[in-house]
């Protein structure tokens, strides 16, 4: 199954909040374009319906809307709504920054932990995988000693001293005993 930890959950929350911020900013940008184009192209139109001729009017007709103040009031209310939305977006951005800083600190701590674990693992590998360095001359001598050749024959064949050949034979016997 999929394992989701705290870190992945926080990243998902940041992604969702970022997506929300983008959508809000996009929605905020669209009405400005449409309101700018509608204000310059034509004045707002108001449709008035005439009462039916057969019925007498029992109540006074509703007052006609004041066309000069209504667009201004709408502009003021739109500006107010836009300002409120901008304030909300600023709060959201501040919250996202706080969460982002928290995630950066968490990521740095996780990297430090991973580096420590990697160093410890590397150190344990170096201790376990230590192999004694072998020269090519002595490796051939070790092979011959492992086959049971005498130290004098190994010394002649490999071009090393008899003392070195005896030492190689002793090492080969010690490794066979393990």
VOBADO-837979 format. One line per field, with one value per residue (C-alpha): residue number from 1; residue in three letters; x, y, z. Coordinates in nm, 3 decimals. Each point is the difference from the previous one (the first is absolute). Example, Ala and Ser with C-alpha at 12.3 -4.5 7.8 and 13.67 -1.06 7.14 Angstrom:
! VOBADO-837979
k: c(1,2);
r: c(ALA,SER);
u: c(1.230,0.137);
v: c(-0.450,0.344);
w: c(0.780,-0.066);
//
This chain:
! VOBADO-837979
k: c(1,2,3,4,5,6,7,8,9,10,11,12,13,14,15,16,17,18,19,20,21,22,23,24,25,26,27,28,29,30,31,32,33,34,35,36,37,38,39,40,41,42,43,44,45,46,47,48,49,50,51,52,53,54,55,56,57,58,59,60,61,62,63,64,65,66,67,68,69,70,71,72,73,74,75,76,77,78,79,80,81,82,83,84,85,86,87,88,89,90,91,92,93,94,95,96,97,98,99,100,101,102,103,104,105,106,107,108,109,110,111,112,113,114,115,116,117,118,119,120,121,122,123,124,125,126,127,128,129,130,131,132,133,134,135,136,137,138,139,140,141,142,143,144,145,146,147,148,149,150,151,152,153,154,155,156,157,158,159,160,161,162,163,164,165,166,167,168,169,170,171,172,173,174,175,176,177,178);
r: c(UNK,UNK,UNK,UNK,UNK,UNK,UNK,UNK,UNK,UNK,UNK,UNK,UNK,UNK,UNK,UNK,UNK,UNK,UNK,UNK,UNK,UNK,UNK,UNK,UNK,UNK,UNK,UNK,UNK,UNK,UNK,UNK,UNK,UNK,UNK,UNK,UNK,UNK,UNK,UNK,UNK,UNK,UNK,UNK,UNK,UNK,UNK,UNK,UNK,UNK,UNK,UNK,UNK,UNK,UNK,UNK,UNK,UNK,UNK,UNK,UNK,UNK,UNK,UNK,UNK,UNK,UNK,UNK,UNK,UNK,UNK,UNK,UNK,UNK,UNK,UNK,UNK,UNK,UNK,UNK,UNK,UNK,UNK,UNK,UNK,UNK,UNK,UNK,UNK,UNK,UNK,UNK,UNK,UNK,UNK,UNK,UNK,UNK,UNK,UNK,UNK,UNK,UNK,UNK,UNK,UNK,UNK,UNK,UNK,UNK,UNK,UNK,UNK,UNK,UNK,UNK,UNK,UNK,UNK,UNK,UNK,UNK,UNK,UNK,UNK,UNK,UNK,UNK,UNK,UNK,UNK,UNK,UNK,UNK,UNK,UNK,UNK,UNK,UNK,UNK,UNK,UNK,UNK,UNK,UNK,UNK,UNK,UNK,UNK,UNK,UNK,UNK,UNK,UNK,UNK,UNK,UNK,UNK,UNK,UNK,UNK,UNK,UNK,UNK,UNK,UNK,UNK,UNK,UNK,UNK,UNK,UNK,UNK,UNK,UNK,UNK,UNK,UNK);
u: c(0.000,0.099,0.152,-0.061,0.196,-0.028,0.239,-0.204,-0.319,0.150,0.121,-0.350,-0.150,0.246,-0.085,-0.374,0.040,0.220,-0.258,-0.269,0.210,0.047,-0.373,-0.088,0.254,-0.132,-0.359,0.108,0.164,-0.294,-0.272,0.233,0.034,-0.371,-0.104,0.254,-0.124,-0.371,0.041,0.172,-0.209,-0.359,-0.198,-0.189,-0.345,-0.308,-0.312,-0.334,-0.309,-0.331,-0.290,-0.284,-0.270,-0.295,0.091,-0.024,0.305,-0.071,0.342,0.229,0.258,0.344,0.239,0.224,0.364,0.224,0.232,0.258,0.072,-0.042,0.314,0.203,-0.141,0.074,0.353,0.046,-0.137,0.219,0.302,-0.086,-0.044,0.326,0.180,-0.141,0.101,0.350,0.032,-0.108,0.249,0.276,-0.086,0.004,0.338,0.139,-0.128,0.151,0.333,-0.007,-0.078,0.266,0.261,-0.104,0.033,0.344,0.115,-0.143,0.171,0.334,-0.036,-0.088,0.301,0.227,-0.145,0.044,0.360,0.077,-0.149,0.191,0.326,-0.063,-0.081,0.311,0.214,-0.141,0.065,0.358,0.055,-0.159,0.141,0.363,0.232,0.369,0.185,0.175,0.280,0.003,0.330,-0.132,-0.338,0.167,0.215,-0.315,-0.152,0.310,0.016,-0.366,0.082,0.268,0.321,0.309,0.134,0.323,-0.190,-0.243,0.297,0.163,-0.323,-0.124,0.335,-0.035,0.226,-0.027,-0.103,-0.290,-0.097,0.001,-0.218,-0.243,-0.013,-0.076,-0.281,-0.145,0.001,-0.168,-0.276,-0.059,-0.042,-0.290);
v: c(0.000,0.361,0.134,0.369,0.162,0.336,0.158,-0.113,0.121,0.344,0.018,-0.093,0.274,0.254,-0.111,0.033,0.344,0.112,-0.122,0.185,0.316,-0.028,-0.051,0.300,0.219,-0.115,0.073,0.337,0.088,-0.098,0.241,0.297,-0.067,-0.054,0.300,0.226,-0.104,0.028,0.343,0.150,-0.161,0.072,0.136,-0.255,-0.082,-0.018,-0.181,0.128,-0.212,0.176,-0.107,-0.183,0.235,-0.204,0.015,0.323,0.086,-0.064,0.087,0.276,-0.108,-0.082,0.291,-0.001,-0.071,0.302,-0.072,0.261,-0.133,-0.376,-0.059,0.203,-0.198,-0.322,0.120,0.087,-0.337,-0.178,0.196,-0.089,-0.366,0.004,0.161,-0.260,-0.278,0.148,0.009,-0.363,-0.094,0.181,-0.199,-0.320,0.090,0.075,-0.336,-0.177,0.172,-0.113,-0.356,0.015,0.113,-0.284,-0.248,0.137,-0.051,-0.352,-0.076,0.129,-0.215,-0.302,0.059,0.020,-0.326,-0.171,0.127,-0.132,-0.338,-0.010,0.085,-0.266,-0.257,0.091,-0.026,-0.345,-0.114,0.120,-0.198,-0.315,0.016,0.061,-0.209,0.001,0.150,-0.256,0.065,-0.190,-0.169,-0.130,-0.103,-0.247,-0.115,-0.051,-0.214,-0.215,-0.031,-0.101,-0.279,-0.130,0.121,0.038,0.345,-0.041,-0.087,0.293,0.236,-0.116,0.014,0.341,0.174,0.071,-0.083,-0.333,0.180,0.166,-0.333,-0.163,0.284,-0.051,-0.374,0.072,0.238,-0.256,-0.269,0.244,0.080,-0.369,-0.064,0.246);
w: c(0.000,-0.016,0.319,0.058,0.278,0.166,-0.247,-0.302,0.167,0.058,-0.359,-0.119,0.219,-0.140,-0.354,0.064,0.158,-0.288,-0.249,0.195,-0.008,-0.376,-0.057,0.218,-0.176,-0.336,0.104,0.131,-0.330,-0.222,0.133,-0.043,-0.369,-0.056,0.210,-0.174,-0.344,0.091,0.163,-0.306,-0.269,0.104,0.295,0.208,-0.133,0.217,-0.114,0.125,-0.036,-0.052,0.219,-0.171,-0.131,0.130,0.367,0.189,0.208,0.366,0.134,-0.108,-0.255,0.140,-0.016,-0.303,0.073,0.002,-0.292,0.096,0.350,-0.053,-0.214,0.249,0.290,-0.186,-0.069,0.367,0.109,-0.256,0.120,0.358,-0.087,-0.195,0.292,0.241,-0.235,-0.035,0.379,0.020,-0.270,0.189,0.311,-0.206,-0.150,0.347,0.123,-0.302,0.065,0.362,-0.105,-0.271,0.255,0.228,-0.285,-0.090,0.360,-0.001,-0.330,0.131,0.314,-0.212,-0.225,0.304,0.132,-0.336,-0.026,0.349,-0.086,-0.329,0.179,0.265,-0.268,-0.196,0.312,0.082,-0.359,0.018,0.319,-0.143,-0.351,0.100,-0.212,0.049,-0.293,-0.214,-0.243,-0.331,0.088,0.326,-0.138,-0.235,0.291,0.210,-0.275,-0.020,0.380,0.002,-0.245,0.235,-0.167,0.217,0.095,-0.205,-0.320,0.058,0.049,-0.326,-0.201,0.124,0.039,0.371,0.291,0.179,0.321,-0.180,-0.153,0.347,0.131,-0.290,0.074,0.365,-0.098,-0.241,0.273,0.242,-0.250,-0.074,0.371,0.026);
//
